[in-house]
């Protein structure tokens, strides 16, 4: 990431919207934004470290309510929420923190929620599990602040392997939602 170029471009944007980039409150804004971009877009270089596995078997592993923050690729406004990941191991389990790193890897990019959900499911499934279900629930500032100005919660679901079957996926959803209202995905 070229932080000096980002600073220059942010100064130009500030001027183009009619502000004075040399004004006291704005003079350090380009640097702050460049530093912020380095942090919130770290997913382009991040690793999920799914290679860290332990010989252990379990019927299902579920990590619920993993927080995520991302930036919409259409308007560059934030969206955020929680991801739940469930997988059926095939003789090995992942270190629990690796599921959080996997969510971070894909959410810290210019992104759409549907792709985050799909990417997490695809990478986890490619590591040799029997099946995976990923559910993301997000709030999108591009919908809240502009356009339709609505507080809708967006839910996206991706399933792979043994959870492609409606019955198996339904069982996992019941475990994740524990009696809370859950999406009807058929």
C-alpha positions in Angstrom: 0.0 0.0 0.0 1.4 3.4 -1.0 0.5 5.6 2.0 2.1 8.7 0.5 -0.1 8.4 -2.6 -3.2 7.8 -0.5 -2.4 11.0 1.6 -2.1 13.0 -1.6 -5.3 11.7 -3.0 -7.2 12.3 0.2 -5.9 15.9 0.2 -7.3 16.3 -3.3 -10.7 14.8 -2.3 -10.9 17.2 0.7 -10.2 20.2 -1.7 -12.7 18.9 -4.3 -15.6 18.7 -1.8 -15.0 22.4 -1.0 -12.9 22.2 2.1 -9.5 23.6 3.0 -7.0 20.7 3.5 -4.7 23.0 5.4 -7.4 23.8 8.0 -6.4 22.9 11.5 -9.0 20.0 11.9 -8.1 18.6 8.4 -4.4 19.0 8.1 -3.6 15.5 9.6 -6.7 13.8 8.1 -4.9 12.4 5.1 -2.3 10.7 7.4 -5.0 9.4 9.7 -6.9 7.9 6.7 -3.8 6.3 5.2 -3.1 4.7 8.6 -6.7 3.6 8.9 -6.7 2.1 5.4 -3.6 0.1 6.2 -5.4 -1.4 9.2 -8.9 -2.0 7.7 -7.7 -3.3 4.4 -5.1 -5.8 5.8 -7.0 -8.7 4.3 -5.3 -8.4 1.0 -2.1 -9.6 2.7 -3.6 -11.5 5.7 -3.4 -15.2 6.2 -6.1 -17.3 7.9 -3.5 -19.9 9.1 -5.9 -22.8 8.6 -2.8 -25.0 8.3 -2.8 -25.1 12.2 -4.8 -28.3 12.8 -5.0 -30.8 15.6 -5.7 -34.5 15.4 -9.1 -34.6 17.0 -12.5 -35.6 15.7 -15.8 -34.1 16.5 -19.2 -34.2 14.9 -19.4 -30.5 14.5 -17.5 -27.4 15.5 -19.4 -24.1 15.7 -17.9 -20.6 16.3 -20.8 -18.2 16.8 -21.0 -14.4 16.6 -17.5 -13.6 15.2 -17.6 -9.9 14.8 -16.6 -8.4 11.5 -16.2 -4.9 10.0 -15.8 -4.4 6.3 -16.1 -1.7 3.6 -18.7 -1.9 0.8 -17.0 -2.0 -2.6 -19.8 0.0 -4.1 -19.8 3.1 -1.9 -16.8 2.6 0.3 -19.0 2.8 3.4 -18.7 0.5 6.3 -20.8 -2.6 7.0 -20.5 -4.8 10.0 -22.0 -7.6 11.9 -21.4 -11.2 13.0 -20.5 -14.4 11.3 -21.2 -17.9 12.6 -19.1 -20.7 11.2 -20.0 -24.4 11.6 -18.0 -27.3 10.1 -17.8 -31.1 10.3 -14.2 -32.1 10.8 -12.6 -35.0 9.0 -10.1 -36.2 11.7 -8.6 -32.8 12.4 -9.9 -29.6 13.9 -8.6 -26.1 13.3 -7.3 -23.9 16.1 -10.3 -21.9 17.2 -8.6 -18.5 16.6 -8.0 -19.5 13.0 -11.7 -19.2 12.3 -11.6 -15.6 13.5 -8.6 -15.0 11.3 -10.4 -16.5 8.3 -13.3 -14.1 8.8 -10.9 -11.2 9.2 -9.0 -12.2 6.1 -12.1 -11.7 3.9 -13.8 -8.9 5.7 -10.8 -6.6 5.7 -11.1 -5.9 2.0 -13.3 -3.9 -0.3 -16.1 -6.4 -0.3 -19.7 -7.4 -0.4 -21.3 -9.5 2.3 -22.3 -12.3 -0.1 -18.7 -12.7 -1.2 -17.3 -12.8 2.4 -19.8 -15.6 3.2 -18.9 -17.6 0.1 -15.1 -17.0 0.5 -15.1 -18.2 4.1 -17.1 -21.4 3.2 -14.9 -22.1 0.1 -11.6 -21.8 1.9 -12.7 -23.8 4.9 -14.2 -26.5 2.7 -11.0 -26.7 0.6 -9.1 -27.6 3.8 -10.7 -31.1 3.8 -13.7 -30.8 6.1 -16.8 -32.9 5.5 -19.1 -29.9 5.4 -19.4 -26.2 6.3 -22.1 -23.7 6.9 -21.3 -19.9 7.1 -23.9 -17.4 8.2 -23.2 -13.7 8.1 -25.6 -11.0 9.4 -24.7 -7.5 8.6 -25.8 -3.9 8.9 -24.8 -1.7 5.9 -24.2 2.0 6.3 -24.7 2.4 2.5 -28.3 1.5 3.1 -28.7 3.4 6.3 -27.0 6.7 5.4 -28.0 7.1 1.8 -30.4 5.7 -0.9 -33.2 3.8 0.8 -32.2 4.9 4.3 -33.3 1.7 5.9 -32.1 -0.3 8.9 -32.5 -3.8 7.4 -30.3 -6.6 8.6 -28.8 -8.6 5.7 -28.3 -12.3 6.2 -26.2 -14.4 3.8 -25.6 -18.2 4.0 -23.2 -20.5 2.3 -23.1 -24.2 2.7 -20.8 -26.9 1.3 -20.4 -30.7 1.5 -22.7 -32.6 3.8 -24.5 -29.4 4.7 -25.7 -28.9 1.2 -28.6 -31.2 2.1 -31.6 -29.3 3.5 -31.9 -31.5 6.6 -28.3 -31.3 7.6 -28.2 -27.5 7.1 -31.4 -27.1 9.1 -29.9 -29.0 12.1 -26.8 -26.7 12.0 -29.1 -23.6 11.9 -31.0 -24.9 14.9 -27.7 -25.3 16.8 -26.5 -21.8 15.9 -29.7 -20.0 16.5 -30.6 -21.9 19.8 -34.3 -21.0 19.7 -33.7 -17.5 18.4 -35.4 -16.6 15.1 -33.5 -18.0 12.2 -33.8 -17.4 8.5 -36.0 -19.7 6.5 -33.7 -21.0 3.7 -35.7 -24.0 2.6 
